[in-house]
Amino acid sequence: MSGTHPAVTDADALDDRDWFEGHPGRAYRLRRGYEGWWIVERRPGGELLRTWTAMTSPNLPDTDAALREAWQAAAFPRR
């Protein structure tokens, strides 16, 4: 994938909203992105933060603890 990622579509935004409304106790979500990438989402309040990663496995446990680590690693990679 090039240095830019596809824009979030209206369908993506609605899906994200519906997912977080259906999981009110959750702060993190992992969903498939484009071309083998994954999107790790964080909702610390009313806003939704997304980061892309190629290193996250779909076998990652679906828990906020595991996704928090994946989000941090993708959002703030070591250089």
Summary of the structure (lengths in Angstrom):
residues: 79
radius of gyration: 12.2
end to end distance: 19.7
largest distance: 36.5
contacts: 179
relative contact order: 0.18
helix: 32%
strand: 19%
